Amino acid sequence: MKRPAIFFGVAALLGLATLWMVHSYTQSLSQHAQVTERPAAQVVIATENIPIGTKIEEKHVKVTAWPAESRPAASFEKPEDLVGKVTIASIVANEPIVPAKLVGGAQGAVLPQMIPTGMRAMSVPVTKVSGISGFVTPGTKVDIVAVVQTRGEVVTKRAITLLEDVKVLAMAQTLDERDAKATVVDTVTLLVTPADAQKLTLAVADGQLMLSLRGVADAVETNPQPLTAIELAGDATAPPQQVAEAKAVTVELIRGPDRVIEKF
């Protein structure tokens, strides 16, 4: 009779030990979860990709929990605070929306909001060739080459790199670089200084403009020298042609008794 009692006693002790270990483990997990739990903030995010120039509606936004320590500065907490505003930059799905990407109310005011203080937006005509077959899109950078006619002793054409590293704001009426595809348009809108706007005005009136597309990471100004058609043909150093002086010709004329010598 003693052996069964001892067996049950040992089993009871093992069971109690197991319960204590399980309890301790669950308590440890609970305490760890309490320590690692981070406070969350309410942030308004985009429910879908929102192109530039879009008037925000309720369907475009929602509220989600966001880690408080990484909450974007000046982000919105309530959707009603931004419904009715217009985007001046593209917003991707699930991106927290911030005031810097919005303007209030009128969609027609989008382009002016994109122009920094002291700068100007100016549209210039382009063709399929001068516009690089439509590969110039909003957000890209270009150099502007003007082909003008010079007048002097010799009338010739001159190519001048008028401006370098100029940002394209729009192509035709398209402002959003995400929606822009390789499309041939007849105008592009450029971000320039007031002085550069004057140069462009003269170049458009007096000649032809060509756009030269830059690489994404290329912001170096090269300042190339102007080139004339004569220089392009390789005659830049050729001296002007001179007419060789004709040799004098002596002719003896006889008129009756008189003999006359004439030089030509």
C-alpha positions as CSV (number, residue, x, y, z in Angstrom):
1,M,0.0,0.0,0.0
2,K,2.9,2.3,0.6
3,R,4.2,2.2,-3.0
4,P,1.0,3.5,-4.6
5,A,0.8,6.3,-2.1
6,I,4.4,7.3,-2.8
7,F,3.7,7.2,-6.5
8,F,0.6,9.4,-6.3
9,G,2.5,11.8,-4.0
10,V,5.4,12.2,-6.5
11,A,2.9,12.6,-9.3
12,A,1.1,15.3,-7.4
13,L,4.3,17.2,-6.7
14,L,5.3,17.0,-10.4
15,G,2.0,18.3,-11.4
16,L,2.2,21.2,-9.0
17,A,5.8,22.0,-10.3
18,T,4.5,21.9,-13.9
19,L,1.6,24.3,-13.1
20,W,4.1,26.7,-11.3
21,M,6.4,26.7,-14.4
22,V,3.6,27.3,-16.8
23,H,2.2,30.1,-14.6
24,S,5.7,31.7,-14.4
25,Y,6.2,31.5,-18.1
26,T,2.8,33.1,-19.0
27,Q,3.5,35.9,-16.4
28,S,6.9,36.5,-18.1
29,L,5.3,36.7,-21.5
30,S,2.7,39.1,-20.2
31,Q,5.3,41.4,-18.6
32,H,7.4,41.3,-21.8
33,A,4.4,42.3,-23.9
34,Q,3.6,45.2,-21.5
35,V,7.3,46.4,-21.7
36,T,7.5,46.2,-25.5
37,E,4.0,47.6,-26.2
38,R,4.4,51.1,-27.9
39,P,2.0,53.9,-27.7
40,A,0.1,54.6,-31.0
41,A,-1.2,57.7,-32.5
42,Q,-4.1,58.3,-34.9
43,V,-2.9,59.3,-38.4
44,V,-4.8,59.9,-41.6
45,I,-3.4,58.0,-44.6
46,A,-4.3,57.6,-48.3
47,T,-6.4,54.6,-49.2
48,E,-5.1,54.7,-52.8
49,N,-2.6,56.5,-55.1
50,I,-3.7,60.1,-55.3
51,P,-2.5,62.1,-58.3
52,I,-1.5,65.7,-58.2
53,G,-4.4,68.1,-58.6
54,T,-6.9,65.8,-57.0
55,K,-9.6,67.2,-54.7
56,I,-9.6,65.0,-51.5
57,E,-12.8,63.1,-50.8
58,E,-13.7,60.8,-47.9
59,K,-13.0,57.8,-50.1
60,H,-9.4,58.9,-50.5
61,V,-8.4,58.7,-46.8
62,K,-8.8,56.7,-43.6
63,V,-7.5,56.7,-40.0
64,T,-5.0,54.2,-38.8
65,A,-2.9,53.6,-35.7
66,W,0.7,54.8,-36.2
67,P,3.7,54.5,-33.8
68,A,3.7,57.7,-31.8
69,E,7.5,58.1,-31.9
70,S,7.6,57.9,-35.7
71,R,4.5,59.9,-36.5
72,P,5.1,62.4,-39.4
73,A,5.2,66.0,-38.2
74,A,2.0,67.9,-38.8
75,S,0.1,64.8,-40.0
76,F,-3.7,64.9,-39.7
77,E,-5.7,63.0,-37.1
78,K,-9.2,63.6,-38.6
79,P,-10.2,63.0,-42.2
80,E,-12.6,66.0,-42.1
81,D,-9.6,68.3,-41.6
82,L,-8.3,67.6,-45.2
83,V,-11.5,66.6,-47.2
84,G,-11.9,69.3,-49.9
85,K,-8.3,70.2,-50.1
86,V,-6.3,69.7,-53.4
87,T,-3.0,67.8,-53.7
88,I,0.0,69.7,-55.1
89,A,2.2,66.5,-55.0
90,S,1.4,62.9,-55.7
91,I,0.5,60.7,-52.7
92,V,0.9,56.9,-52.7
93,A,-1.5,54.4,-51.0
94,N,-0.9,54.1,-47.2
95,E,1.2,57.2,-47.1
96,P,0.5,59.6,-44.2
97,I,-0.9,62.9,-45.6
98,V,0.8,66.1,-44.6
99,P,-0.1,69.8,-45.2
100,A,2.9,70.4,-47.4
101,K,1.2,68.3,-50.1
102,L,-2.1,70.1,-50.0
103,V,-3.7,73.4,-50.8
104,G,-7.1,74.6,-49.8
105,G,-10.0,74.6,-52.1
106,A,-9.6,75.6,-55.8
107,Q,-8.1,73.1,-58.2
108,G,-7.1,75.9,-60.5
109,A,-4.5,77.1,-57.9
110,V,-2.4,74.0,-58.1
111,L,0.3,75.2,-60.4
112,P,0.9,78.6,-58.6
113,Q,1.4,76.6,-55.4
114,M,4.2,74.6,-57.0
115,I,6.3,77.7,-57.9
116,P,8.9,78.7,-55.3
117,T,9.2,82.4,-54.3
118,G,11.3,84.3,-56.8
119,M,10.7,81.8,-59.6
120,R,8.3,81.8,-62.6
121,A,6.5,79.1,-64.6
122,M,6.8,79.7,-68.4
123,S,5.4,77.6,-71.2
124,V,7.4,77.2,-74.5
125,P,6.4,75.5,-77.7
126,V,8.0,72.2,-78.6
127,T,7.7,69.7,-81.4
128,K,8.1,65.9,-81.6
129,V,11.8,66.5,-82.2
130,S,12.6,69.4,-79.9
131,G,10.5,67.7,-77.1
132,I,12.6,64.5,-77.3
133,S,9.8,62.4,-78.7
134,G,7.6,63.0,-75.6
135,F,10.2,61.7,-73.1
136,V,10.3,65.0,-71.4
137,T,7.9,64.6,-68.5
138,P,7.0,66.6,-65.3
139,G,9.8,66.5,-62.8
140,T,12.6,65.9,-65.4
141,K,15.5,68.3,-65.9
142,V,16.5,69.7,-69.3
143,D,19.0,72.1,-70.9
144,I,17.5,74.6,-73.4
145,V,19.4,75.2,-76.7
146,A,18.3,78.1,-78.8
147,V,19.0,78.3,-82.6
148,V,19.1,81.9,-83.7
149,Q,20.2,83.8,-86.8
150,T,23.1,86.2,-86.5
151,R,23.3,89.2,-88.8
152,G,26.5,90.9,-89.8
153,E,28.9,90.7,-92.7
154,V,27.9,87.0,-93.0
155,V,24.4,85.8,-92.1
156,T,24.6,82.5,-90.3
157,K,22.8,80.4,-87.6
158,R,24.2,80.1,-84.1
159,A,23.3,77.4,-81.5
160,I,23.4,78.7,-77.9
161,T,22.9,76.7,-74.7
162,L,20.5,79.3,-73.2
163,L,19.7,77.6,-69.9
164,E,20.9,74.5,-68.0
165,D,19.3,72.1,-65.4
166,V,15.8,73.5,-65.8
167,K,12.9,71.7,-64.1
168,V,9.9,70.7,-66.2
169,L,6.7,71.6,-64.2
170,A,4.2,70.3,-66.8
171,M,3.7,68.9,-70.2
172,A,0.6,70.4,-71.9
173,Q,-1.9,70.2,-69.0
174,T,-0.3,67.2,-67.2
175,L,1.4,68.1,-63.8
176,D,1.7,64.6,-62.3
177,E,5.0,62.8,-63.1
178,R,3.5,59.5,-62.0
179,D,0.8,59.7,-64.7
180,A,3.0,61.1,-67.4
181,K,3.9,58.8,-70.2
182,A,6.0,59.3,-73.3
183,T,3.5,61.6,-75.1
184,V,4.1,64.1,-77.8
185,V,2.8,67.5,-76.8
186,D,3.0,71.0,-78.3
187,T,4.0,72.9,-75.1
188,V,6.1,72.3,-71.9
189,T,6.0,74.5,-68.8
190,L,9.4,75.2,-67.2
191,L,10.5,76.6,-63.8
192,V,12.7,79.6,-64.5
193,T,13.9,82.9,-63.0
194,P,12.5,86.2,-64.2
195,A,15.7,86.9,-66.1
196,D,15.6,83.4,-67.7
197,A,12.0,84.1,-68.7
198,Q,13.2,87.1,-70.7
199,K,15.8,85.1,-72.5
200,L,13.3,82.4,-73.4
201,T,10.9,85.1,-74.7
202,L,13.5,86.5,-77.1
203,A,14.7,83.0,-78.2
204,V,11.1,81.9,-79.0
205,A,10.4,85.1,-80.9
206,D,13.7,85.1,-82.9
207,G,14.6,81.4,-83.3
208,Q,13.9,77.8,-82.4
209,L,14.2,76.0,-79.1
210,M,15.5,72.4,-78.5
211,L,15.3,70.6,-75.2
212,S,18.2,68.4,-74.1
213,L,17.2,65.8,-71.5
214,R,19.5,65.4,-68.4
215,G,20.2,62.3,-66.4
216,V,18.4,62.0,-63.0
217,A,21.6,62.6,-61.0
218,D,23.2,65.1,-63.4
219,A,23.1,68.7,-62.1
220,V,26.5,69.8,-63.4
221,E,26.6,73.0,-65.5
222,T,29.0,72.7,-68.5
223,N,28.6,76.2,-70.0
224,P,29.3,75.1,-73.7
225,Q,30.4,77.8,-76.1
226,P,28.0,78.9,-78.8
227,L,28.5,77.2,-82.2
228,T,27.9,78.7,-85.6
229,A,27.0,76.9,-88.8
230,I,30.4,78.0,-90.3
231,E,32.3,76.5,-87.3
232,L,30.2,73.3,-87.6
233,A,31.4,73.0,-91.2
234,G,35.0,73.3,-90.1
235,D,35.7,76.7,-91.7
236,A,36.2,78.7,-88.5
237,T,39.9,79.2,-89.0
238,A,39.8,79.6,-92.8
239,P,41.0,83.1,-93.9
240,P,38.6,85.1,-96.0
241,Q,39.1,84.4,-99.7
242,Q,40.8,87.2,-101.6
243,V,40.6,87.8,-105.3
244,A,44.1,87.6,-106.8
245,E,45.3,90.7,-108.5
246,A,45.2,90.2,-112.3
247,K,48.4,90.6,-114.2
248,A,48.6,93.7,-116.4
249,V,48.3,93.1,-120.1
250,T,50.2,95.4,-122.5
251,V,48.6,96.1,-125.9
252,E,50.0,98.2,-128.7
253,L,47.4,100.0,-130.8
254,I,48.1,101.5,-134.2
255,R,45.9,104.3,-135.3
256,G,47.0,105.5,-138.7
257,P,50.4,107.1,-138.2
258,D,50.1,106.9,-134.4
259,R,51.2,104.1,-132.2
260,V,49.6,103.9,-128.7
261,I,50.5,101.4,-126.0
262,E,47.6,100.6,-123.5
263,K,47.8,98.4,-120.4
264,F,44.8,96.4,-119.2
